[in-house]
C-alpha cells in the first residue's frame, strides 16, 4: 500500500515479485526502494531482492544476495551503497557474515564478518558515515546480547566497541539519531541508553518500565523522540505476549 501524507489516505500499491516477510526496505539515493531477503510462505529465508520504482509504481527483480537472510539489518551508507548484516539462513544460529549492495553496478559483494553473529539486531548510520551495530541474538533464541560494534565504510571492516549497559534484541527500529549526533536506544530492554560516538560509550537515558520488543523510535521535529508500540514478555500467558498501545516521548 502507498500512503499519501497530503491526503492522509492509503491506496493499493503494486504486488511485489514474490511474497516475503521479515525483509528489509532501504531508500536508495535515487529514491527507489531496495527490498531485501526475508522469508517465504514456508518460513524459508530468501536471498532474492527487488526494487520499487515510485516513478513507474512497479517492482522489478534485482540481483540476489550471496546468502539467504531473514531478521537481518540493512542501512544505506553515505556513499550510496547498502550494508546488510547478520540475520539467519536456517533455524539454528545467527550469521556473522555481511554483504554490500552497490546500486551503480547492481551487484553484491561479501565483505568482512561482524565481530559477533547477530539476528534481530539494530544498525544505525552515524553522522560521520560509520554504522553502529548493537545487540541481537546469536542463536535465534531468547538470549539477547550486550555487545556492540562499528562498521567503517572506508575499510569495509567491523570493530568491537565493548558492551551496552543492557542486553537487547528484537530492535530493528528502536534506535534514533538525536540532534547532537548521539544515538537513542529504546527497545529490547527496560532501560533506555544513549550512545556517544565521540567517546564510544553508553550511558543511561531513563527507563520505560519493562522491555518492549519491536518497539519503534521516531525522531520528532522538535528534537524529542517518540518511542511506541512493541510487545512485552508473555508473563505466563498461554497465548503468548500482547502488543502494547503504550508510547513514550524522550526529552533530550
C-alpha positions in Angstrom: 0.0 0.0 0.0 1.0 3.6 -0.5 0.4 6.4 2.0 -0.1 10.0 0.7 0.6 12.5 3.5 -1.2 15.2 1.5 -4.5 13.4 1.8 -3.8 11.2 4.8 -5.0 8.1 2.8 -3.7 4.7 1.7 -4.1 3.3 -1.8 -3.3 -0.1 -3.1 0.2 -0.4 -4.5 1.6 -2.9 -7.0 2.4 -6.5 -6.0 6.0 -7.4 -5.2 7.6 -10.0 -7.4 7.5 -12.6 -4.5 5.7 -12.8 -1.1 8.1 -12.2 1.8 8.1 -11.4 5.5 10.8 -10.2 7.8 12.6 -8.4 4.9 14.3 -5.1 5.0 13.5 -2.0 2.9 16.0 0.8 2.2 15.6 4.0 0.3 18.4 4.4 -2.3 20.0 7.7 -3.4 17.7 7.8 -6.5 14.6 7.4 -4.2 13.9 3.9 -5.4 13.4 1.3 -2.6 15.6 -1.8 -2.2 13.6 -4.7 -0.8 16.0 -7.4 0.6 15.5 -11.0 1.7 13.0 -12.1 4.3 11.2 -15.4 4.4 8.7 -17.1 2.0 5.4 -18.6 2.9 7.2 -21.7 4.2 9.3 -19.6 6.5 12.4 -20.3 4.4 14.9 -17.4 4.3 15.3 -15.7 0.9 18.3 -14.3 -1.0 16.1 -12.6 -3.5 15.9 -8.9 -3.9 13.7 -6.4 -5.7 13.4 -2.7 -6.3 10.4 -0.5 -6.1 10.4 2.5 -8.5 8.0 5.2 -7.4 8.1 6.9 -10.8 6.7 3.8 -12.5 4.9 2.4 -9.5 6.4 -1.0 -10.2 8.7 -3.6 -8.6 11.5 -5.2 -10.6 13.8 -8.1 -9.7 17.3 -7.2 -8.8 20.4 -9.3 -8.2 20.1 -11.8 -5.3 22.3 -11.6 -2.2 25.1 -14.0 -1.7 23.4 -15.5 1.3 19.7 -16.0 2.2 18.7 -13.9 5.2 15.8 -13.1 7.4 15.8 -10.9 10.6 18.9 -9.1 9.3 19.7 -5.4 9.4 20.1 -3.0 6.5 21.3 0.5 6.2 22.0 2.9 3.4 25.6 4.3 3.5 26.5 7.9 2.7 28.3 6.8 -0.5 25.0 5.2 -1.8 25.8 1.6 -1.1 23.7 -0.6 1.2 25.1 -2.6 4.1 23.4 -5.9 5.1 24.4 -7.6 8.3 23.6 -10.8 10.1 20.2 -12.4 10.2 19.6 -16.2 9.9 19.6 -18.6 7.0 18.3 -21.6 9.0 16.5 -22.1 12.3 19.6 -22.9 14.4 22.0 -19.9 14.6 22.6 -16.3 13.6 25.0 -15.1 10.9 28.1 -13.0 11.4 28.5 -12.5 7.7 27.7 -9.3 5.9 27.5 -8.0 2.3 27.1 -4.8 0.4 24.9 -3.8 -2.5 26.3 -1.3 -5.0 23.4 0.4 -7.0 25.9 1.6 -9.6 26.8 -2.0 -10.6 23.6 -3.7 -9.4 25.8 -6.3 -7.7 26.5 -7.8 -4.2 29.9 -8.2 -2.5 30.7 -10.3 0.6 32.8 -8.2 3.0 34.4 -8.9 6.4 32.3 -10.7 9.1 31.0 -8.8 12.1 32.8 -9.5 15.3 29.7 -11.4 16.6 26.8 -13.2 14.9 23.5 -11.4 15.3 19.9 -11.5 14.3 17.1 -9.2 15.2 19.7 -6.5 15.9 20.0 -2.8 15.0 22.2 -1.0 12.5 22.2 2.9 12.6 24.1 5.3 10.3 26.1 7.7 12.4 26.6 11.4 11.3 30.3 10.6 10.4 29.3 7.9 8.0 30.1 4.9 10.2 27.4 2.4 11.3 26.6 1.5 14.9 25.6 -2.2 15.2 24.2 -3.3 18.5 22.5 -6.2 20.3 20.6 -9.1 18.7 20.7 -12.8 19.5 23.4 -15.2 18.4 21.4 -18.4 18.5 17.9 -17.4 17.2 16.5 -17.8 20.8 15.8 -15.6 23.8 19.4 -14.9 24.5 19.9 -11.1 23.8 23.5 -9.8 23.9 25.1 -6.6 25.1 27.8 -6.4 22.5 28.2 -3.5 20.1 30.5 -2.8 17.1 31.2 -0.2 14.5 31.4 -0.6 10.7 33.7 1.7 8.8 32.8 2.0 5.1 36.3 3.3 4.3 37.8 -0.1 5.2 34.7 -2.3 4.9 35.6 -3.7 8.3 33.9 -4.1 11.8 35.5 -3.2 15.1 34.1 -4.1 18.6 33.4 -1.2 20.9 32.5 -3.0 24.0 29.1 -3.6 25.6 25.9 -1.8 26.2 24.5 -1.4 29.7 21.7 -3.9 28.9 21.3 -6.9 26.6 18.7 -6.3 24.0 17.3 -7.8 20.8 14.2 -7.5 18.5 15.3 -3.9 17.9 15.4 -3.2 14.2 13.6 0.1 14.5 14.4 1.0 18.1 17.4 3.4 17.5 17.2 7.1 16.6 19.8 9.8 16.0 19.4 12.8 18.3 20.2 16.4 17.2 23.6 16.3 18.9 24.6 13.2 16.9 24.2 10.8 19.8 22.0 7.7 19.4 19.0 6.8 21.5 18.5 3.0 22.0 15.0 2.4 23.3 13.9 -1.2 22.7 14.5 -4.7 23.9 15.3 -3.7 27.5 13.6 -1.6 30.2 16.5 0.8 30.3 16.9 3.4 27.6 20.5 4.1 26.6 22.4 6.8 24.9 25.5 6.1 22.7 28.1 8.8 22.3 30.1 8.1 19.1 32.7 10.7 20.2 33.6 8.7 23.3 32.4 5.3 22.2 30.4 4.9 25.5 26.9 4.1 26.5 25.0 5.9 29.3 21.6 5.6 30.8 18.7 7.6 29.3 16.0 6.6 31.7 13.5 3.7 31.7 10.2 2.6 30.1 9.4 0.2 32.9 9.9 -3.1 31.2 11.4 -4.4 27.9 9.4 -3.8 24.7 10.3 -5.9 21.7 10.0 -4.5 18.2 9.2 -1.0 19.5 9.8 1.9 17.2 11.9 5.0 18.0 11.0 8.0 15.7 12.8 11.4 15.9 10.4 14.4 16.0 11.0 17.8 14.5 11.4 19.4 18.0 14.3 17.2 18.8 12.4 14.8 21.0 11.9 11.1 20.2 8.7 9.1 20.1 9.0 5.5 21.4 5.9 3.5 20.6 4.4 0.0 20.4 6.1 -3.4 20.5 5.2 -6.1 23.0 6.5 -7.3 26.4 7.1 -10.8 27.6 4.2 -13.2 27.8 4.4 -13.4 31.6 3.0 -16.9 31.6 0.1 -16.2 29.2 -1.0 -19.4 27.4 -1.4 -17.4 24.1 1.9 -15.6 24.3 2.6 -11.8 24.5 0.2 -9.0 23.7 1.2 -6.0 21.6 1.0 -2.7 23.5 -0.6 0.6 22.7 1.8 2.4 25.0 4.0 5.3 23.9 6.7 7.4 25.4 8.4 10.7 24.5 12.1 11.1 25.2 13.2 14.6 26.0 17.0 15.1 25.5 
